[in-house]
Amino acid sequence: MATQQYSTKIDWWLPAVIGFLLLMSMAMLLWIGMEWYIVLILGIVLIGYAGVSCFQISYAIKDDELGVHTQVKWMWYPIENIKEVRKVKSILAAPAMSFTRVQIKFERGTTKTAVPLEISPKDRDSFIQELLKINPKIKIIP
């Protein structure tokens, strides 16, 4: 089976907030007297880190596993162990760049924690349908 790739949905306000915070930080450094070229270099480094950290989140369905890519590593979860899937709006910390998410509950012992996985694929409906093709026993909670 070919790997299905899903990019993360990015809410419009997130890049605006990150940009605003970076600009305010740079302005404060200039205000306290730091040299402009040091502030510029620091700003470029921080923008690069924010881009890699935040905007490199993606998801994949490969064979019978769900992959979640954050920064530089992949975490893989067996789709056969998914119990429930629900569309949610949440502000919990998660590998997601949007409040519009898919909450995935696994059978006990699948993950290190009992907290459900929350991710934000751009096309939630097709993502859920792909999971159901592999594991039709998944309960969809409205």
N, C-alpha and C positions, 0 to 999 in steps of 0.2 A: 504494500500500500504506500502510496506517495505521501509525503509529509504535507499536512495542511498548515500553513502559516497564518497567524492572526496578529495584526499589530494592535497596540493598545489605543483605546480612545483617549484623546487628550482634551480635557475641558479648556475652553478659550481663556479662562481667567488664570490658569496655572502659569503659562509663560509670562503673562503680565505681572503676576505677583513676584515671580522669580526675578524678572527684569527690574522691577521697581526696587526690590530689596538689594540687588546688586548695585543699581545706580545710587541708592541712598548710602550704601556702605562706601562706595567710591567717593561720593561727595564728602562724607564725614572724614575719610582719610585725607582728602585734599584740604579740608577745613582745619584739621589739626596740624597741617604743615608738611605732610609727606610729599616727596617729589612727584610730579605728574607722571613721569615715565614709569616709576615703580607702581603707581596706582593703575596705570594702563596695563602693565604686564600682569599684575595681580588680577585685574578685571578679566583679562583674556583667559587666564588660567581658571578662574572661578566659573566663567561662562562655559568653558570646555568641560569642566568637571560636572556642572549641572546638566549639560547636554548628554554626557555619557551616563550619568547616574539616573536621570529621570526619563530621558527619551529613548533609551535602548531597551525598554521593557517590551517583550513580545511573548507570544504563546504559540505552541505547536501541538498538533495531534499527529503522532507517528505510530503506526501499527495500533497497539492497544494501550498507549501511554499518552498522558497529557504533560507537556513540557512548559515550564514557566522560566523565561530568561530575564534575569535582572543583572544589571551591570555586566559582569564577565562570566557568570556561571548559569548553568541550566539545572533546574530541579525537575525530576520526573516523577509522576504519580500514575499508578495503574488505574485505568479507566474502569476496569471491572470492580474496583473497590469504591466507586462513587455511589452513595446512597441517594442523595438529594441534590437538586439544582434549583436555584431560585433567583429571579431577577430582583435586585435590591438597589437602593440608593443608600450609600454609607460613607462615613468619613473616617472609618477605622484605618489604621496604618496597614497597607497592603501593597503588593506589587501591581498597582493600578494608578493610572494618571487621570482618572475620572471618578466622580461620585456615582455614576451609572455603571453598576457592576453585575457580575454573575457570582453568586455565593455557592460554593461547592462543599458539601458535607461528605466525608469519607467514612467508611466502616472503621470501627475502633482498631487502633494499632497501625493504621496505614501511615499516619503522619506522627511527628513527635509531640504534637499538641492536639487538644480536642477542639480548638478554634477552627471554624470553617475557613477554607481558602477563598479569598475574594479577588477577582481579577476583572479587568475591564476591556474585553475585546470590542473592536469597533462594531462588528455585526453580531450582536448577542444571539439573535435567533438562529442564524446558520451555525454558529459555534455550538449551541445547545443541540441542534439537529445532528451535527457530526458526532457528538458524544452519545446521543441516543442510537445512532447507527451501530456503534461499537458495543454499547451496553443498553439494551432496551429495557432493562429492569430499573433504570434510574427514575426516581419519582420526581416529577416536575411540580414544584410548589408555586402556586400563583402569587 
